[in-house]
């Protein structure tokens, strides 16, 4: 075989192999798809951890607003981080680069992307949820009055928006388009609800006052089903179900750790998920979703040969 042709073929083969080989993305140092992101309001950090092992990866972005709730956009490659003093900050989920701030400058616990693409901000200081333009950041309208310092919020399996109120001691179910209330129910006195999640037909609500996760059914009456928790807790905040194993992960600020629970027995499986322990007051947790495939041109050996004929 001609040496020149052989060298050319080997070069093409190497090029093809590199093209097809998985490449570690540049943002991997900040945490990638499926990893855990944990906010810390005292240290002004969002830390990333391996979504399966809990091993520390690095700090994401540069939040300086006493970060509270964190919420990833499902498809837009962005993430919202609420805070005590600035408003809700938006970052690029791939690079951690700051994009813009919605609301504030005041206590805005959380933000979430609405079905129409706009951003809803839980303004805890003013007892309301406000809607903002996701492109310009401009205020659009009062989405819903929310007495009692709205904290974290989440869309349920039925598409409705569920909002906890920290001092109001309630959970509100809202129409996702109009903001009109559909149902509302209370927790035991002094519970101070923080976060809400859905699992196996149940509604789970964390409460800082009781330092427990309260379980409710999904009927209009929202009947209580029981509670579970970790004896180490003293300041219970964020709540998330892992996309990897379906287990329940709960953040506690005094224990300064994430606890893991079984999804059906609610048995405590691990009191120290994060490794090493952050040694810092932590608030909320989110697993970064897959925002969808990156467009790419499919390749084959025949296509590579054709390109270089």
Secondary structure by P-SEA (a helix, b strand, c coil): ccaaaaaaaaaaaaaaaaaaccccccccccccccbbbbbbccccccccccccccccccccccccccccbbbbcccccbbbbbbccccbbbbccccccccccccccccccccccccccbbbbbcccccbbbbbcccccccccccccccccccbbbbccccbbbbbbccccbbbbccccccccccccccccccccccccccccbbbbbbccccbbbbbccccccccccccccccccbbbbbbbbccccbbbbbbccccbbbbbbccccccccccccccccccccccccccccccccbbbbbcaaaaaaacc
